[in-house]
Amino acid sequence: MSKIAVIGAGITGVTTAYALLQRGFEVTVFERHRYAAMDTSFANGGQLSVSNAEVWNSRATIAKGLRWMLTRDAPLLMNPRPSWHKYSWIAEFLKQIPRYRENTIETVRLALAARKHLFEIAERESIDFDLEKRGILHFYATRSEFEAAAKVNELLRDGGLERRAVTPAEIRSLEPTLRGEFFGGFFTKSDSTGDIHKFTRGLADACVQHGAEFFFDTKVEAIEGGRAGKVEIRAESNGERFVSEFDSVVICAGVGSRAFAASLGEHVNVYPVKGYSITVCLDDEHSRENAPWRSLLDDKAKIVTSRLGADRFRVAGTAELNGFNRDIRADRIEPLVRWTREHFPGISTSRVIPWAGLRPMLPSMLPRVGRGKLRGVFYNTGHGHLGWTLSAATAEMVANAVQDENQAHAGLRYASATPG
């Protein structure tokens, strides 16, 4: 039985571990936190949203970004301080603009495949993660915003997603608690929401039941080629250093993946794009009655929402290019609270839990999935704002790649050992 290491116990790492276990591998997961799903997989927007698969590499996004640079509470902010990592990433991002259509359609297809796998996993392992299959409603305040969205909708349809336009009256019917004036919207019935943290923790427990070993509070210091085609993991835990040998390693380290890749002589230009969320605690009956059950996306504010069980309302958004800074800024949380009060005045915001996380984004907005340059090294990283949406499919892809290489390597060993 081949031994496989997985670096990272976020959503991509745990789904990868599970997919490898399903193929009969012996799996060990290394995680720097004390538990699974404590970083970017802790409190995201909650949307399993094929309808949000449009990549950002477009001239329209660049134009908006330039306008937003001088607005403190804008959906997108960039720290202009010089940084080779940041500006090299931006340069590569701009080079991907000609592939905007192709990358968007590919993301849609990947998201549709992921949806099927994730639901199957949750049912098979009996994971309760506050799943709501009520669709996602995108709404637009002006005609120009709606018409721009209609063009994006054509790409989503080309990728295989069914999504329909809705009138202001239909918006009110779909979500009666929502307040505001809207020109129109789009509704994706097949999209859903859920708690990424609960799912990932539940799946990690299932992985342990299936034989996986997790090393928590463990910092991986180096990945090196070992003897006889093996891979060595050098790690430190509780002040003790140790070396473990594996047949293969899958790097699912989120924003840390770039450093691991560089140490192996590869360019995997993941950049940490910070996002914020608030979890509004629905402590009273009036708030629970006036909070939406249907998931929403406000295109102008770039804000998404999810209802997580009876007593939690998640509101998330913004993108910030500010390196590895994880500070929770009050001036970035305040617009989320203000938006909640404006559109859902019946909800009490007396108890709001803020959070910030770093989305691991590649310039193409597509994840890096598959083999690295060195034998035994694989990647499943760079999912950006769609890690929750895409992870179940990319886990299958990388697990298949690991299986193919290990089978081929086993075949070579057998052939070399067979007398001629």
Secondary structure as the mmCIF struct_conf table of DSSP 4:
data_model
#
loop_
_struct_conf.conf_type_id
_struct_conf.id
_struct_conf.beg_label_comp_id
_struct_conf.beg_label_asym_id
_struct_conf.beg_label_seq_id
_struct_conf.end_label_comp_id
_struct_conf.end_label_asym_id
_struct_conf.end_label_seq_id
STRN STRN1 LYS A 3 ILE A 7
BEND BEND1 GLY A 10 GLY A 10
HELX_RH_AL_P HELX_RH_AL_P1 ILE A 11 GLN A 22
TURN_TY1_P TURN_TY1_P1 ARG A 23 GLY A 24
STRN STRN2 GLU A 26 PHE A 30
BEND BEND2 ARG A 32 ALA A 37
BEND BEND3 ASP A 39 ASP A 39
TURN_TY1_P TURN_TY1_P2 THR A 40 SER A 41
BEND BEND4 PHE A 42 ALA A 43
STRN STRN3 GLN A 47 LEU A 48
HELX_RH_3T_P HELX_RH_3T_P1 VAL A 50 ASN A 52
BEND BEND5 TRP A 56 TRP A 56
BEND BEND6 SER A 58 SER A 58
HELX_RH_AL_P HELX_RH_AL_P2 ARG A 59 TRP A 68
TURN_TY1_P TURN_TY1_P3 MET A 69 LEU A 70
TURN_TY1_P TURN_TY1_P4 ARG A 72 ASP A 73
BEND BEND7 PRO A 75 PRO A 75
STRN STRN4 LEU A 76 MET A 78
BEND BEND8 ARG A 81 ARG A 81
HELX_RH_AL_P HELX_RH_AL_P3 TRP A 84 LYS A 95
TURN_TY1_P TURN_TY1_P5 GLN A 96 GLN A 96
HELX_RH_3T_P HELX_RH_3T_P2 ILE A 97 ARG A 99
HELX_RH_AL_P HELX_RH_AL_P4 TYR A 100 GLU A 125
TURN_TY1_P TURN_TY1_P6 SER A 126 SER A 126
STRN STRN5 GLU A 132 GLU A 132
BEND BEND9 ARG A 134 ARG A 134
STRN STRN6 ILE A 136 TYR A 140
BEND BEND10 ALA A 141 THR A 142
HELX_RH_AL_P HELX_RH_AL_P5 ARG A 143 ASP A 158
TURN_TY1_P TURN_TY1_P7 GLY A 159 GLY A 160
STRN STRN7 ARG A 164 VAL A 166
HELX_RH_AL_P HELX_RH_AL_P6 PRO A 168 LEU A 174
TURN_TY1_P TURN_TY1_P8 PRO A 176 THR A 177
BEND BEND11 GLY A 180 GLY A 180
BEND BEND12 PHE A 183 PHE A 183
STRN STRN8 GLY A 184 THR A 188
TURN_TY1_P TURN_TY1_P9 LYS A 189 SER A 190
STRN STRN9 SER A 192 THR A 193
HELX_RH_AL_P HELX_RH_AL_P7 ILE A 196 GLN A 209
TURN_TY1_P TURN_TY1_P10 HIS A 210 GLY A 211
STRN STRN10 GLU A 213 PHE A 215
BEND BEND13 ASP A 217 ASP A 217
STRN STRN11 THR A 218 GLY A 225
HELX_RH_3T_P HELX_RH_3T_P3 ARG A 227 GLY A 229
STRN STRN12 VAL A 231 SER A 237
TURN_TY1_P TURN_TY1_P11 ASN A 238 GLY A 239
STRN STRN13 GLU A 240 PHE A 246
BEND BEND14 ASP A 247 ASP A 247
STRN STRN14 SER A 248 ILE A 251
HELX_RH_3T_P HELX_RH_3T_P4 GLY A 254 GLY A 256
HELX_RH_AL_P HELX_RH_AL_P8 SER A 257 SER A 263
TURN_TY1_P TURN_TY1_P12 LEU A 264 GLY A 265
STRN STRN15 TYR A 271 CYS A 281
BEND BEND15 ASP A 284 ASP A 284
HELX_RH_AL_P HELX_RH_AL_P9 GLU A 285 GLU A 289
TURN_TY1_P TURN_TY1_P13 ASN A 290 ASN A 290
BEND BEND16 ALA A 291 ALA A 291
BEND BEND17 TRP A 293 ARG A 294
STRN STRN16 SER A 295 ASP A 298
TURN_TY1_P TURN_TY1_P14 ASP A 299 LYS A 302
STRN STRN17 ILE A 303 ARG A 307
BEND BEND18 GLY A 309 GLY A 309
TURN_TY1_P TURN_TY1_P15 ALA A 310 ASP A 311
STRN STRN18 ARG A 312 LEU A 321
TURN_TY1_P TURN_TY1_P16 GLY A 323 PHE A 324
HELX_RH_AL_P HELX_RH_AL_P10 ALA A 330 HIS A 343
TURN_TY1_P TURN_TY1_P17 PRO A 345 GLY A 346
BEND BEND19 ILE A 347 ILE A 347
BEND BEND20 SER A 350 ARG A 351
STRN STRN19 VAL A 352 MET A 361
TURN_TY1_P TURN_TY1_P18 PRO A 363 SER A 364
BEND BEND21 MET A 365 LEU A 366
STRN STRN20 ARG A 368 ARG A 371
BEND BEND22 LYS A 373 LEU A 374
TURN_TY1_P TURN_TY1_P19 ARG A 375 GLY A 376
STRN STRN21 VAL A 377 THR A 381
STRN STRN22 HIS A 383 HIS A 383
HELX_RH_3T_P HELX_RH_3T_P5 GLY A 384 LEU A 386
HELX_RH_AL_P HELX_RH_AL_P11 GLY A 387 ALA A 417
BEND BEND23 THR A 418 THR A 418
#
